Amino acid sequence: MTITGMLGQSGLLTLLGMCVVFSFIIILIICMTIMKAVIHALKLDKEEPAKTPVASAPAASAAGNDGAIIAAIAAAVHDKALNS
């Protein structure tokens, strides 16, 4: 088999592979569009508002530790700067 024959076959295989991939992508887009229309028609895309519990005690106690967290981060950055 000559080089031109091999190049011709590789080009044909490349085009075939690209056609398969693009065909799959087009089919995927069509299926997703159909699913979107079906879900919208059945009104399944409406979300109910979630009831969130009120967290008062844990949030208040975590806010008091901000100074300690900031001090720990500052100490770590300072230590890293000294060691490098």
Buried (B, 14 or more C-beta within 10 A) or exposed (E): EEEEEEEEEEEEEEEEEEEEEEEEEEEEEEEEEEEEEEEEEEEEEEEEEEEEEEEEEEEEEEEEEEEEEEEEEEEEEEEEEEEE
